[in-house]
Amino acid sequence: MKETKHISRSRAQESSAAIEKMYITMRHLFNRGFYKPMGVSGDSLRESLLALRPEIYGNIAEEKVELNGLLYVIERLPIGIEQCRFINLTSDEGYSKSHFQAIVPPKRRRNCYRIDEEQMNVEITRGRSDIYDILTHLTFIFIESHKIKNRVLLDDGGEVSRDWLKLEQAVLQTKKLPLVEKEKAISHVANILGRTFEEVLDIYDAFGSENAPDRFLHVIYWLGKLAIEELVDNNKRTITFSPVLRERLGHHIHGEIWATNIKEVLKANNLLKRPIHVISANMHSVMNSIFATPLLKSKFKDKSDFFIYEELSKSGAKETRNIVEELALKNGMISLPDSSGTNIDVQIFDTAKIDWSKTAFAKAKLDDEKPVIIVMDYAFGEQAYETIDELLKPYKKDTLLNVKSVSIMGKAGILEGGKGDIMIPTAHINEGTADNYFFENELTGKMFEGNDIAVFEGAMVTVLGTSLQNRDLLKFFHESTWGVIGLEMEGSYYQKAIQSASKIRKSVPHDIKVRYAYYASDNPLETGSTLASGGLGTTGVKPTYLITIKILEQIFNVK
């Protein structure tokens, strides 16, 4: 008799199943219209996140509160959300025309509105990825809030520890805490969090701002307070999805408005029939790469181009950036700040109006039909499909766009190497489905050699969200025959839109060129190098500009 083989799942398989379960659960809750994150309806989401244990959320599965993960999440959520029992995800429903002040999180471009003491409305205009992002972040902070509750609540009647009472005392003060009082409060809060005094002291100021230097204490207090009320008074926190959001999601409403605005401007400036190159990048690297160095050479004598780019990237360099922008606007640049709700600003460069002697590309060789460059700010996850799909559609159904190339420059997690390294993808693989998009990348690793930056070439995985990065799954993708070199959030969506427009719908030329290159913002396989470990600083400047310059050299036929 044949012995039955015992089949067990690897951690990578368990993680893959957890991601799929989260994805399905979030869609189910969205269709349902509301749920209570720490109630029965939120069980599945919490269990999946705890099974997944994403790198960004560090010690989520342990008793002690995760500090770096909490900072990462708080920077991406609106100020005051920790005080709200009701969080309402809405579409763009006209709150900008009301007395409510928009609250924009420091690290995520989304408009949020505090309706009253208990309710925060969060506008979702960037598609499903925005919902996955915010729901995983909220699930994480609610799990952490219950850890705080478990450490301070002494019984079901609501009696709390002395540390909690002292924290409450510090939080209820309206003035900035003097050093002695602040350190006393940190001592109490360290006990509550299961952390050392030093660990709390190290991260304390990162939560604060000029207006709220002691915000860390307020975040911990309100998270714990609402968790205690959930148990003692049965006041459950609730997340709702507005009927208008449920109706609009997935219909490209904001993407269509955004793309139509761009095409209207092209038409008004007689640029619709010209060859077009689309670049997805930030709002400064293309403009600065073309105009900054010749303009600022006298100011920064004997300095390299990359030194100038670093100076321009500093927070105090607004005046210098404005000088470069003025020159660009006189040389054929049109600025289009977003008004569609996509949060994607645009710049259009008419190369026929550029005085090339004032640029870094004096040797540009352009055809008689001078190209037009459309630079769009970064899309977010699935929003990349919505925006590029709409942009590549004909103008008013009959004017086809002559789009010669689409170039994507972005930030990504790297699986071999470190922050600031460059990745050149040869294919994009969709996480959770293994749908894959192979393409001929016009950029190659060889082009970036000799610049003191490590370069990696290979497949990249498009993940559902940065907050779902999981070490075991990423190790599998990296070490198996998939040979994945990095992970990002938009690549496969861009490629899906480009392929359908050029190969099926025929709305843009069949031989459209694509360029993809990413620089590393983190290494999720390396402890201390995840996204929660902080930003890139000036490390990202050189790879950003190097990639931008290589893209422009191809468009301008310089090399």
C-alpha positions in Angstrom: 0.0 0.0 0.0 1.3 3.4 -1.0 2.2 5.7 1.9 0.2 8.9 2.0 2.6 11.8 1.6 2.2 14.6 4.2 1.9 17.9 2.3 2.7 21.0 4.2 2.7 24.6 2.9 5.9 26.7 3.0 5.8 30.2 4.6 5.9 31.7 1.1 2.8 29.7 0.1 1.0 30.7 3.4 2.0 34.4 2.7 0.7 34.2 -0.9 -2.6 32.7 0.4 -2.8 35.5 3.1 -2.4 38.2 0.4 -5.1 36.6 -1.8 -7.4 36.3 1.2 -6.8 40.0 2.1 -7.5 41.1 -1.4 -10.7 39.2 -1.6 -11.8 40.2 1.9 -11.2 43.9 1.1 -13.3 43.7 -2.0 -16.1 41.9 -0.1 -16.1 44.5 2.6 -16.2 47.3 0.0 -19.2 45.7 -1.7 -20.9 45.3 1.7 -20.5 49.0 2.4 -19.2 49.0 6.0 -17.4 46.9 8.6 -16.1 47.0 12.1 -12.3 46.5 12.0 -12.0 45.0 15.5 -15.4 43.2 15.3 -16.4 39.9 13.7 -16.5 41.5 10.2 -12.8 42.6 10.5 -11.6 39.1 11.7 -10.5 37.9 8.3 -8.5 41.0 7.5 -6.8 41.0 10.9 -6.0 37.3 10.7 -4.6 37.6 7.2 -2.4 40.6 8.2 -1.1 38.7 11.3 -0.4 35.6 9.1 1.4 37.7 6.5 3.5 39.7 9.0 4.6 42.3 6.5 8.2 43.6 6.9 7.0 47.2 7.1 4.9 46.4 10.2 7.8 44.9 12.1 6.6 43.4 15.4 2.9 43.3 14.5 2.6 39.7 15.7 4.4 40.4 19.1 3.0 41.9 22.3 5.1 45.0 22.2 3.9 47.9 20.1 5.7 48.4 16.7 7.2 52.0 16.6 8.8 52.3 13.1 5.7 50.7 11.5 3.5 53.1 13.4 5.4 56.1 12.2 5.3 54.9 8.6 1.5 54.5 8.8 0.8 57.7 10.7 2.7 59.7 8.1 0.3 58.3 5.4 -2.9 58.9 7.3 -4.6 62.3 8.1 -3.7 64.1 11.4 -6.4 63.3 13.9 -7.6 60.0 12.5 -6.5 58.2 15.7 -9.2 60.1 17.5 -12.0 59.1 15.1 -14.4 56.2 15.7 -16.0 56.6 12.2 -13.9 56.6 9.1 -15.8 57.2 5.9 -14.1 56.5 2.6 -15.7 58.7 -0.1 -15.3 59.7 -3.7 -14.7 63.3 -4.6 -18.1 64.5 -3.4 -17.7 68.2 -3.2 -16.2 68.7 0.3 -13.6 71.0 -1.3 -16.5 73.5 -1.8 -17.4 73.4 1.9 -16.1 75.1 5.1 -14.2 71.9 5.9 -10.4 72.2 5.7 -8.7 69.6 3.6 -6.1 67.6 5.6 -3.4 66.1 3.4 -1.2 63.4 5.0 2.5 64.3 4.8 3.4 61.2 2.7 0.2 60.4 0.7 -1.6 62.8 -1.6 -5.2 62.4 -0.6 -7.7 64.9 0.7 -9.3 64.1 4.1 -11.9 66.1 6.0 -12.6 66.0 9.7 -16.4 66.2 9.8 -16.8 66.3 13.6 -15.0 64.9 16.7 -15.8 61.4 15.8 -15.7 61.2 12.0 -13.0 61.5 9.4 -13.8 61.4 5.7 -11.0 60.2 3.4 -11.3 60.9 -0.4 -10.4 58.0 -2.6 -9.8 59.2 -6.2 -6.9 57.0 -7.2 -8.6 53.6 -7.5 -8.6 50.3 -5.6 -4.9 50.5 -4.7 -5.7 53.5 -2.5 -8.4 51.5 -0.7 -6.0 48.5 -0.1 -3.4 50.9 1.1 -5.6 52.7 3.6 -7.4 49.6 4.9 -4.1 47.7 5.6 -2.8 50.8 7.4 -6.0 51.1 9.5 -6.0 47.4 10.3 -2.4 47.7 11.5 -3.0 50.7 13.8 -6.2 49.1 15.2 -4.2 45.9 16.0 -1.6 48.1 17.7 -4.3 50.0 19.6 -5.5 46.7 21.1 -2.0 45.9 22.2 -2.0 49.2 24.1 -5.4 48.4 25.6 -4.2 44.9 26.8 -1.3 46.5 28.6 -3.2 49.2 30.5 -6.6 47.8 31.2 -6.6 45.9 34.5 -10.2 44.6 34.4 -13.3 44.5 32.2 -14.8 47.3 34.4 -12.5 49.8 33.0 -9.8 50.2 35.7 -6.6 51.3 34.1 -2.9 51.3 35.2 -1.1 54.2 36.8 1.1 54.6 33.7 -2.1 55.2 31.6 -3.4 57.8 34.1 -0.1 59.7 34.0 -0.1 59.6 30.2 -3.7 61.0 30.2 -2.5 63.8 32.5 0.3 64.7 30.1 -1.9 64.6 27.0 -4.7 66.8 28.5 -2.2 69.6 29.0 -2.6 72.2 26.3 0.9 73.7 26.4 4.1 72.2 25.0 5.6 69.9 27.7 8.8 71.1 29.4 11.7 68.7 29.1 11.2 67.1 32.6 7.5 66.5 32.1 8.1 65.2 28.6 10.7 62.7 29.9 8.3 61.6 32.7 5.6 61.0 30.1 8.1 59.0 27.9 8.9 56.8 30.9 5.2 56.0 31.4 4.5 55.5 27.7 7.6 53.2 27.4 6.0 50.9 30.0 2.7 50.9 28.2 4.3 50.1 24.8 6.7 47.4 26.2 9.6 49.4 24.8 12.7 51.0 26.4 12.9 54.7 27.3 15.6 55.1 24.7 13.6 53.5 21.9 10.7 55.9 22.6 13.0 58.9 22.9 14.6 58.1 19.5 11.4 58.1 17.6 9.4 60.7 19.6 10.4 63.8 17.6 9.7 62.1 14.2 6.0 62.0 15.1 5.9 65.7 16.1 5.6 68.9 14.1 6.0 72.6 14.9 2.3 72.9 15.9 2.2 69.6 17.8 5.7 68.6 19.1 4.2 66.0 21.5 2.0 64.3 18.9 3.5 60.9 19.7 1.8 60.9 23.2 -1.5 62.0 21.6 -1.4 59.2 19.0 -0.7 56.5 21.6 -3.3 57.9 24.0 -6.1 58.1 21.5 -5.4 54.7 20.0 -5.5 53.2 23.4 -8.5 55.2 24.6 -10.7 54.1 21.6 -9.6 50.5 22.1 -10.5 50.6 25.8 -14.0 52.1 24.9 -14.5 49.3 22.3 -14.2 46.7 25.1 -15.7 48.5 28.1 -18.5 50.5 26.4 -18.8 48.3 23.2 -18.3 51.5 21.1 -16.8 49.8 18.0 -14.8 51.7 15.4 -16.5 51.6 12.0 -15.2 52.0 8.5 -17.8 52.9 5.8 -17.6 53.2 2.0 -19.9 55.9 0.6 -22.5 54.8 -2.0 -21.0 57.2 -4.6 -17.5 55.7 -4.1 -18.9 52.2 -4.6 -20.8 53.4 -7.7 -17.8 55.2 -9.3 -14.9 52.9 -8.5 -13.3 51.2 -11.5 -15.0 53.4 -14.1 -12.0 55.6 -14.8 -14.0 58.8 -14.0 -11.0 60.8 -12.7 -8.6 59.3 -15.2 -10.8 60.3 -18.1 -11.1 63.9 -16.9 -7.4 64.0 -16.4 -6.5 62.7 -19.9 -9.1 64.9 -21.6 -7.6 68.0 -19.9 -4.2 67.1 -21.3 -5.5 66.5 -24.9 -7.5 69.8 -24.8 -4.3 71.7 -23.9 -2.4 69.8 -26.7 -5.2 70.8 -29.2 -5.2 74.4 -28.0 -1.4 74.6 -28.7 -1.6 72.7 -32.0 0.4 69.8 -30.6 -2.1 66.9 -31.1 -0.6 65.7 -34.4 3.1 65.9 -33.3 5.1 62.9 -32.1 4.5 62.4 -28.4 6.7 60.9 -25.7 5.1 60.2 -22.3 7.3 60.1 -19.2 6.1 59.1 -15.8 8.5 60.8 -13.3 8.4 63.5 -10.7 7.7 67.2 -11.5 11.4 68.3 -11.3 13.8 65.8 -12.9 12.9 66.3 -16.6 12.7 70.1 -16.3 16.0 70.3 -14.3 17.8 67.8 -16.5 17.1 70.0 -19.6 17.5 73.5 -18.2 19.2 73.6 -14.8 22.9 72.9 -15.4 23.7 75.6 -18.0 21.7 78.1 -16.1 23.3 77.4 -12.7 26.9 76.6 -13.7 28.1 80.1 -12.8 26.5 79.9 -9.4 28.0 76.5 -8.6 31.5 76.9 -10.2 33.6 73.7 -10.6 30.7 71.6 -9.3 29.4 68.4 -11.0 25.9 68.3 -12.6 24.8 65.9 -9.8 25.9 68.3 -7.1 23.6 70.9 -8.7 20.7 68.5 -8.8 21.3 67.7 -5.1 21.2 71.4 -4.3 18.0 71.8 -6.2 16.4 68.9 -4.3 17.0 70.5 -0.9 14.0 71.8 0.9 15.5 75.4 1.2 16.1 75.7 -2.6 12.7 76.9 -3.6 14.0 80.2 -5.1 16.6 78.4 -7.2 14.0 75.9 -8.4 11.7 78.8 -9.4 14.5 80.4 -11.5 14.8 77.1 -13.5 11.0 76.8 -13.8 10.8 80.4 -15.2 13.4 79.5 -17.9 11.4 76.3 -18.7 8.1 78.2 -19.0 9.8 80.6 -21.5 11.1 77.7 -23.5 7.9 75.8 -24.4 7.0 74.2 -21.0 3.3 74.2 -20.1 2.4 73.5 -16.5 -0.8 71.6 -15.7 -1.5 71.3 -12.0 -4.1 68.6 -11.4 -7.8 69.5 -11.2 -9.3 66.1 -11.9 -8.8 64.4 -8.5 -6.1 62.0 -9.7 -3.5 64.0 -7.8 -1.2 63.7 -10.9 0.3 67.0 -12.1 1.5 67.3 -15.7 4.1 69.2 -17.6 4.1 69.5 -21.4 7.3 70.4 -23.3 7.1 71.7 -26.9 10.6 71.0 -28.1 10.1 73.3 -31.1 10.2 76.2 -28.7 13.3 75.2 -26.8 16.5 77.2 -27.2 18.8 74.2 -27.2 21.9 76.4 -26.6 20.5 77.1 -23.1 20.0 73.4 -22.3 22.2 70.4 -21.3 21.2 68.8 -24.6 22.9 71.2 -27.1 23.5 68.3 -29.5 19.9 67.2 -29.6 19.0 65.8 -33.1 15.3 66.2 -33.7 13.4 65.4 -36.9 11.5 68.1 -38.8 8.4 67.2 -36.7 9.6 68.3 -33.3 8.4 65.9 -30.5 6.2 66.9 -27.6 7.1 65.5 -24.1 4.3 64.9 -21.6 5.7 64.4 -18.1 3.2 63.0 -15.6 3.7 62.7 -11.9 3.7 59.2 -10.3 0.5 57.2 -10.4 -0.5 55.0 -7.5 -0.9 51.3 -8.1 -3.9 50.4 -10.3 -4.3 54.1 -11.1 -1.4 53.7 -13.5 -3.7 51.6 -15.8 -6.6 54.1 -15.5 -4.5 57.1 -16.4 -2.3 55.6 -19.3 -5.3 53.7 -20.7 -7.3 57.0 -20.9 -4.3 59.0 -22.2 -3.6 56.7 -25.1 -7.2 56.7 -26.3 -8.0 58.9 -29.4 -9.0 62.5 -28.8 -12.8 62.7 -29.3 -12.8 59.2 -30.8 -11.3 60.1 -34.1 -7.9 61.8 -33.6 -5.3 59.2 -32.9 -2.3 60.2 -30.9 1.2 59.6 -32.4 2.7 58.3 -29.1 6.3 57.2 -29.9 7.3 56.1 -26.5 6.2 55.7 -22.8 9.0 55.9 -20.2 8.5 55.0 -16.6 10.9 56.1 -13.9 10.0 55.2 -10.4 11.0 54.1 -6.9 10.9 50.4 -6.0 12.0 47.9 -3.4 15.2 46.0 -4.3 15.9 42.3 -3.4 19.6 42.3 -4.0 21.6 45.5 -3.3 20.7 48.6 -1.4 19.0 52.0 -1.3 19.9 54.1 -4.4 20.8 51.2 -6.7 19.1 51.0 -10.1 16.8 48.2 -11.5 16.1 47.7 -15.2 13.1 45.3 -15.6 12.8 42.9 -18.5 9.2 41.9 -17.5 6.6 42.6 -14.9 4.8 39.9 -12.9 1.6 40.6 -11.0 1.7 39.4 -7.4 -1.1 37.0 -6.5 -1.9 36.0 -10.1 1.4 35.4 -11.8 0.0 37.3 -14.8 3.2 38.5 -16.6 4.0 41.2 -19.1 7.2 40.7 -21.1 8.5 43.7 -23.1 11.6 45.0 -25.0 13.0 47.6 -22.7 14.9 50.4 -24.6 17.0 50.9 -21.5 19.6 48.3 -20.6 21.9 47.8 -17.6 25.0 48.6 -19.7 23.8 52.2 -20.2 24.2 52.9 -16.5 27.6 51.3 -15.9 30.5 53.5 -14.7 28.5 55.8 -12.5 29.3 54.2 -9.1 25.8 52.9 -8.8 25.0 49.1 -8.8 22.6 48.1 -11.6 20.4 45.0 -11.7 18.5 43.6 -14.7 15.6 41.1 -14.5 11.9 40.6 -13.9 10.1 42.7 -11.3 7.0 42.0 -9.4 4.1 44.4 -9.2 2.7 44.2 -5.6 -0.8 45.1 -4.3 0.6 47.5 -1.8 3.8 48.5 -0.1 2.3 47.5 3.2 2.0 43.9 2.2 5.7 43.2 1.6 6.5 39.8 3.0 10.0 38.4 3.4 9.2 34.8 2.7 7.2 35.5 -0.5 9.9 38.0 -1.8 12.6 35.4 -1.1 10.7 32.9 -3.1 10.3 35.3 -6.0 14.0 36.3 -5.8 15.6 32.8 -5.3 13.3 30.7 -7.6 13.4 30.6 -11.4 11.3 33.8 -11.4 14.6 35.6 -10.6 12.8 38.7 -9.5 15.2 41.7 -8.8 12.7 44.1 -7.2 9.1 45.0 -6.4 7.0 48.1 -7.3 3.3 48.9 -7.6 2.6 50.2 -11.1 4.7 48.5 -13.7 2.3 45.7 -14.9 -0.6 48.2 -15.0 1.3 50.6 -17.2 2.3 47.7 -19.5 -1.2 46.3 -19.7 -2.5 49.7 -20.8 0.3 50.2 -23.4 -0.1 46.7 -24.8 -3.9 47.0 -25.2 -3.6 50.5 -26.9 -0.8 49.5 -29.3 -1.5 45.8 -30.1 -5.3 45.5 -29.8 -7.1 48.8 -30.0 -4.5 50.3 -32.4 -5.0 53.8 -31.0 -1.3 54.4 -30.8 1.6 53.1 -33.1 2.2 49.3 -33.0 5.9 49.9 -32.6 5.6 52.1 -29.5 8.8 52.0 -27.5 8.8 51.4 -23.7 11.5 52.3 -21.1 11.3 51.2 -17.5 13.9 52.0 -14.8 13.6 52.1 -11.1 15.9 53.3 -8.2 15.8 51.5 -4.9 14.0 53.1 -2.0 14.4 50.2 0.3 15.4 46.5 0.6 12.5 44.6 2.3 14.8 41.5 2.7 17.2 43.5 4.8 16.3 44.3 8.4 16.7 48.0 9.0 16.4 48.8 5.2 12.6 48.5 4.8 10.4 51.4 3.9 9.7 51.9 7.6 13.4 52.7 8.1 13.0 56.2 6.7 13.5 58.1 3.4 16.3 58.1 0.9 17.5 61.6 1.6 19.9 62.8 -1.1 20.8 59.1 -2.0 17.9 59.1 -4.5 19.0 62.2 -6.3 21.8 60.7 -8.5 19.9 57.6 -9.7 16.8 59.8 -10.3 18.7 62.1 -12.6 20.8 59.4 -14.2 17.6 57.6 -15.3 15.9 60.8 -16.5 19.0 61.8 -18.5 19.2 58.3 -20.2 15.5 58.6 -21.2 16.0 62.1 -22.6 19.1 61.1 -24.5 17.1 58.5 -26.4 14.3 60.9 -27.1 16.7 63.7 -28.2 18.9 61.2 -30.2 22.0 62.4 -28.4 23.8 59.1 -28.1 
